[in-house]
Amino acid sequence: MANEEMMKYLNAESRNSDINKQKKPEYTTIKINKDYKILFNEIAYQRRIMKNDLIEQIIMEWCEDNESGLLEKFKAKELPEQKK
């Protein structure tokens, strides 16, 4: 009897772990001057935001101000390197 209950528990755990698995986001490395890295780290710290989220915000805000057409292509997944 205990064996059956253990099997049910293990099967339920297995199904739950499959449901809870999410695809991890992909990251890349961006090189910046060490002096600017110090500033970047301080901005992220003061805003209480993760560094990767901050860089994404910076890129999006810059595009909104300077490259709105490129931003629209990005959102529509029309850039050459984006997967369709």
N, C-alpha and C positions, 0 to 999 in steps of 0.2 A: 504494500500500500504506500509506504513512504517513497519507494522507488518511482511509482507512477506520479506522485505529487512533485517529486524532484524533476522528472522529465517534463511535466507540464510547465513548471517554473522556468526551466532552461529554454524550452521552446518559446515561451512568452518573452523571455529576455532577448532571445535571438531575433524575434520579430520586431521588438521595440528598438533594438540597436540598429536594424536596417532602416527603420522609419526615421530615426533621429540622425542618421548620417547625412551630412550636407556636404556639397562640394566645396572644398576650400578655395578661397580666391587665389588667383595667381599674382605674384609680385615680381618686380624686377629691381635692379639696383640703379640708382641715379647718383652720379658723382658730382659733388659741389666742393667749392673751396672751403677749407677748414674754418676760416673766419666766418663765413656765411652759415656754416653748419652750427656754430655756436649760437648765432642769432636765430636760426631755424628751430633749434632745440628749445631755446628760451620762449619763443612764440608758442610752440606746441605746449610747453609746460604751463605758461600763463593762461592759455585758453582752455586748458584741461582737455586736450584733444589728442588722439593718437596721431603720430607723425604721418602715417600713410593717409589718414583722412585729411589732414591739413594740406598735404601736397596736392591731393585731388581737388580740394576746395580752391587752392591757389590757381591750379590749371584751369578749372571751370570759370572762375571769376575773370581770369586774364582773357580767356576765349570770349566770354560775354562782352568784354570791353573792346577787344581788338580783332577778333576773328570769328564773328558771329556765324558766317557762312560755313566755316570749318566746323564749328560746334554743332550746327544743324546736321551736317554730314555725319559727324560722330554719333549723334543721337539716333540717326536713321541707319546706323551701321553700314555706311557707304564708303568708309575709308579703306584704302587698299589692304591694310593689314588686319582689318576686322573680319572675324568669321561671320559668315551669313547663315 
